[in-house]
Amino acid sequence: MEALGLYCRVMAQKSFIAGCESLVLSREEKAFFRAEKPWGFILFARNCHDGDQIRALCAALRAAAEDDAAPIFIDQEGGRVRRLKPPLVPDYPAGSAYGALYRKDAESGLRAAWLGARLIAHDLAGFGITGNCLPIVDVRQPYGDAIIGDRAYGERPEDVAAVGRAIADGAIAGGVLPVMKHVPGHGRARLDSHKALPVLEDSIDDLRAVDFLPFKRLNTLPLAMTAHIVYGALDRSQPATTSPVVIEATIRGEIGFDGALMSDDLSMQALSGTIGERTRAALEAGCDLALHCNGDLSEMQAVAAVADELAGEAKRRADAARASRRPAEFCDIKGLREEFDALLSMLPAA
């Protein structure tokens, strides 16, 4: 009977990932999460003050959703994109540092990338956070908007794929689910999709040769996040997040990704329509999970009103992603940090 009860709770999970407003859950948020049971959660800097508070918030989120193992994600890449900062956690470099070291010495670059992700995972797991939105395997272009910039591992797709794999493996070894982003590639965008909708007119041959390649090589990862970008060579009317053509023919088909696919944040300005309309469009296009980040309860209610309970292939993929997380492998964290610092010292001073 107890096993049946657990099964029923899993069946009730809905196809969205939610944020929350502050450092503790309000009474209204607790009631909302208990009623709607999102598949997972995501934290931002506004939700993080100190270790005890973050651990308590993670526990409260899982208790509200009545799911002791609900995935809780964060963006902790290093460099500009990190929600946790010193003195709470050590600082880590932007992704470009791993790429630069890889180009100098491939073995050292891959080891540094693995170590960085493994150490970040150790930091996160100590707070109860079980997912990290990396690796970012967008291939940087010199004309691309700075929103990617030094977050990228390089300008050669083969380099990006190699470093991305090392980072994903480091996260997995640390007991944290990696989320590959932003499929099928954000590096060419001349606009920041947080603020406006980028439209690319690059040829399908160029996209295949460069942008798709890292995603294809990492297509066995458990989770990926879409790009809010129109790819004219694929679908001139809809960004990837809301395009059945891009998701089915390119992400699922050509790239071969069969993991759980989440949208990028639905509150970003690249998308049009109400939050409910955006949610419906993303899920109907083939996203398994709708991601909503800003913690606005009225918007979350609009997402939940449209998001169905996970079922069919979406449930299979989401369950498989969740089940892929393993306990962190035992290691000497102090020794790993010393090795990591020594490798980074090989880079010239900025």
C-alpha positions in Angstrom: 0.0 0.0 0.0 2.9 2.4 0.8 4.5 1.7 -2.6 1.1 2.3 -4.3 0.8 5.7 -2.5 4.3 6.7 -3.7 3.4 5.7 -7.3 0.2 7.8 -7.1 2.2 10.8 -6.0 4.6 10.4 -8.9 1.7 10.0 -11.3 0.3 13.4 -10.0 3.4 15.4 -10.9 2.6 18.1 -13.4 4.7 19.1 -16.4 6.3 22.3 -15.1 9.3 23.5 -13.0 8.6 26.4 -10.7 10.5 29.1 -8.8 9.5 30.8 -5.6 9.5 34.4 -4.5 11.9 34.8 -1.5 13.9 33.1 1.2 11.0 31.2 2.7 7.8 29.9 1.3 4.6 31.9 1.9 1.5 30.2 3.0 0.0 30.7 -0.5 3.1 29.2 -2.1 2.9 26.1 0.1 -0.8 25.6 -0.7 -0.1 26.1 -4.4 2.7 23.6 -4.6 0.8 21.1 -2.6 -2.2 21.3 -4.9 -0.3 21.5 -8.2 2.7 19.3 -7.6 5.3 20.7 -10.0 7.9 18.1 -11.3 10.7 20.2 -9.9 11.9 23.6 -8.7 14.6 26.2 -9.5 16.4 28.6 -7.2 17.8 32.1 -7.9 19.9 34.5 -5.9 16.8 36.0 -4.4 16.2 32.6 -2.7 19.7 32.1 -1.3 21.1 33.8 1.8 23.0 31.2 3.8 23.5 27.5 4.0 20.9 26.7 6.7 18.3 28.9 5.0 18.9 27.2 1.6 18.7 23.7 3.1 15.5 24.7 4.9 14.0 26.1 1.7 14.8 23.0 -0.3 13.2 20.9 2.4 10.1 23.1 2.4 9.7 23.0 -1.4 9.9 19.2 -1.3 7.5 19.0 1.6 5.0 21.3 -0.1 5.0 19.2 -3.2 4.9 16.0 -1.1 7.9 14.7 -3.0 11.0 14.0 -1.0 13.1 13.6 -4.1 11.8 16.5 -6.3 14.6 17.9 -8.4 15.8 21.4 -7.4 17.8 23.2 -10.0 20.0 26.3 -10.1 22.2 28.2 -12.6 25.7 27.8 -11.2 28.0 27.9 -14.2 30.8 30.1 -12.7 31.8 33.5 -14.0 28.9 35.9 -14.6 26.2 33.2 -14.2 26.1 32.0 -10.6 23.4 32.4 -8.1 25.6 31.4 -5.1 28.7 33.6 -4.4 31.5 33.9 -1.9 31.6 33.5 1.1 28.8 31.0 0.7 30.7 29.0 -1.9 34.0 29.5 -3.7 34.1 31.4 -6.9 34.6 29.5 -10.2 35.7 30.8 -13.6 33.6 31.4 -16.6 33.4 28.5 -19.1 35.8 30.2 -21.5 38.6 29.5 -19.0 38.2 25.7 -19.5 38.1 26.2 -23.2 41.3 28.3 -23.2 43.1 25.7 -21.1 41.8 22.9 -23.4 43.3 24.7 -26.4 46.6 25.0 -24.6 46.7 21.4 -23.3 43.7 19.2 -24.0 44.2 16.8 -21.0 44.6 19.6 -18.5 41.5 21.5 -19.9 39.3 18.5 -19.7 40.5 17.7 -16.2 39.9 21.3 -15.0 36.4 21.2 -16.5 35.5 18.0 -14.8 37.0 19.2 -11.5 35.1 22.6 -11.7 31.8 20.8 -12.3 32.5 18.2 -9.6 33.4 20.8 -7.0 30.3 22.9 -7.9 28.2 19.8 -7.5 29.7 19.2 -4.1 28.7 22.8 -3.1 25.2 22.4 -4.4 24.5 18.9 -2.9 25.4 20.2 0.5 22.4 22.6 0.3 20.0 20.0 -1.1 20.2 21.3 -4.7 20.2 18.3 -7.1 20.4 19.9 -10.6 22.6 22.4 -12.3 21.9 24.2 -15.6 25.1 23.3 -17.3 26.9 22.4 -19.5 26.3 25.4 -21.9 27.3 23.9 -25.2 26.4 26.9 -27.4 29.3 27.6 -29.8 30.4 31.2 -29.5 30.5 33.4 -32.6 32.4 36.7 -32.6 29.3 38.6 -33.6 27.0 36.9 -31.1 25.4 38.9 -28.3 27.4 39.0 -25.0 24.7 37.0 -23.2 26.7 34.0 -24.3 30.2 35.5 -24.5 32.6 34.1 -22.0 30.1 31.5 -20.8 30.9 29.5 -24.0 33.8 27.0 -24.0 35.0 28.1 -27.4 34.3 28.8 -31.1 35.1 25.3 -32.4 32.2 22.8 -32.0 34.6 19.9 -31.3 36.2 21.8 -28.4 32.8 22.8 -27.0 31.6 19.2 -27.2 34.7 17.8 -25.4 34.6 20.4 -22.6 30.9 20.1 -22.3 31.1 16.3 -21.8 33.7 16.7 -19.1 31.6 19.2 -17.3 28.5 17.0 -17.5 30.5 14.1 -16.2 31.8 16.1 -13.3 28.3 17.1 -12.3 27.0 13.6 -12.5 29.9 12.3 -10.4 28.9 14.8 -7.8 25.3 13.6 -7.6 23.9 16.5 -9.5 21.8 16.3 -12.7 23.2 18.4 -15.6 21.0 20.4 -17.9 22.5 20.9 -21.4 21.6 24.3 -22.9 20.5 26.0 -25.1 19.4 23.4 -27.8 19.8 23.6 -30.8 22.3 26.5 -30.2 22.4 30.1 -29.0 25.8 31.2 -30.0 24.8 32.9 -33.3 22.1 35.1 -31.7 22.7 38.8 -32.0 20.1 39.6 -29.4 19.7 38.6 -25.7 16.6 36.4 -25.6 15.9 37.6 -22.1 15.0 40.9 -23.8 13.9 40.2 -27.4 13.4 37.4 -29.9 16.6 36.6 -31.9 16.0 35.5 -35.5 18.7 33.6 -37.3 19.0 33.4 -41.1 22.0 31.1 -41.2 21.9 28.1 -43.6 21.0 24.6 -42.4 24.4 23.4 -43.5 26.1 26.0 -41.2 23.8 25.1 -38.3 24.5 21.4 -38.7 28.3 21.8 -39.0 28.7 24.0 -36.0 25.7 24.6 -33.7 24.1 21.1 -33.7 27.4 19.2 -33.3 28.0 19.6 -29.5 24.3 18.7 -28.7 24.5 15.7 -31.0 27.6 14.4 -29.2 26.0 14.9 -25.8 22.6 13.7 -26.8 22.5 11.0 -24.1 22.5 13.5 -21.2 19.3 13.3 -19.1 18.1 16.9 -19.5 18.3 19.8 -22.0 16.9 23.3 -22.2 15.6 24.9 -25.4 16.6 28.2 -27.0 14.1 31.0 -27.4 15.4 31.6 -31.0 13.8 31.5 -34.4 15.9 29.5 -36.8 14.8 30.6 -40.3 16.2 27.5 -42.0 14.0 25.3 -39.8 10.9 27.2 -38.9 10.4 30.9 -39.8 7.3 31.4 -37.6 8.2 30.0 -34.2 11.2 30.0 -31.9 12.6 26.5 -31.0 10.8 26.4 -27.7 7.3 26.6 -29.3 8.1 25.0 -32.7 7.0 21.4 -33.2 9.2 21.3 -36.3 12.4 22.3 -34.5 11.7 20.0 -31.5 10.6 16.9 -33.5 12.7 17.1 -36.6 15.9 18.7 -35.2 16.2 18.2 -31.4 14.6 14.8 -31.3 15.4 13.7 -34.9 18.6 15.1 -36.2 20.3 15.8 -32.9 18.9 12.6 -31.4 18.2 13.9 -27.9 15.8 11.6 -26.1 16.1 13.0 -22.6 13.7 15.3 -20.8 13.4 18.6 -22.6 12.6 21.7 -20.6 11.8 25.1 -22.0 14.0 28.1 -21.2 12.3 30.5 -18.8 8.8 31.2 -20.1 8.9 34.7 -18.5 11.7 35.9 -20.9 10.8 38.6 -23.3 11.7 36.6 -26.4 8.3 34.9 -26.2 5.0 36.5 -27.0 1.5 36.0 -25.6 0.3 35.5 -22.0 2.2 33.1 -19.7 -0.5 30.6 -20.1 -0.3 30.8 -23.9 3.4 30.5 -23.8 3.1 27.4 -21.6 0.6 25.7 -23.8 2.6 26.5 -26.9 5.8 25.0 -25.4 4.2 21.9 -24.2 2.2 21.3 -27.3 5.3 21.8 -29.4 7.0 18.9 -27.6 8.7 20.3 -24.5 8.3 17.9 -21.7 8.6 20.5 -18.9 7.7 24.2 -18.9 10.2 26.2 -16.9 8.9 29.3 -15.0 11.5 31.2 -13.0 10.5 34.6 -11.6 8.5 33.3 -8.6 5.4 35.4 -9.4 2.5 33.4 -7.9 -0.1 34.6 -10.3 2.0 33.6 -13.3 2.8 30.2 -11.7 -0.9 29.7 -11.4 -1.4 30.4 -15.1 1.4 27.9 -15.9 -0.2 25.3 -13.7 -3.6 25.8 -15.2 -2.3 24.8 -18.6 0.3 22.2 -17.6 -1.1 18.7 -17.5 0.0 15.8 -15.4 3.0 14.1 -16.9 2.0 11.2 -19.1 3.2 9.1 -22.0 6.6 9.8 -23.5 7.0 13.0 -21.5 6.6 11.1 -18.3 9.0 8.4 -19.4 11.7 10.9 -20.2 11.2 12.9 -17.0 11.2 9.8 -14.9 14.3 8.5 -16.6 16.1 11.9 -16.0 15.2 11.8 -12.4 16.2 8.2 -12.0 19.6 8.9 -13.6 20.9 10.9 -10.6 23.2 8.8 -8.5 24.8 9.5 -5.1 28.0 11.5 -5.3 31.1 9.4 -5.7 33.4 9.5 -2.7 36.4 11.8 -3.2 38.9 14.0 -1.4 37.3 17.4 -1.9 40.3 19.3 -0.4 42.7 17.5 -2.8 40.4 18.1 -5.8 40.3 21.8 -5.0 44.1 22.0 -4.8 44.4 20.2 -8.1 41.8 22.5 -9.7 43.6 25.6 -8.5 46.9 24.3 -9.8 45.4 23.7 -13.3 43.9 27.1 -13.5 47.2 28.7 -12.6 48.4 27.5 -16.0 46.3 30.2 -17.6 47.8 33.7 -18.1 46.5 36.3 -15.7 43.5 38.2 -17.0 
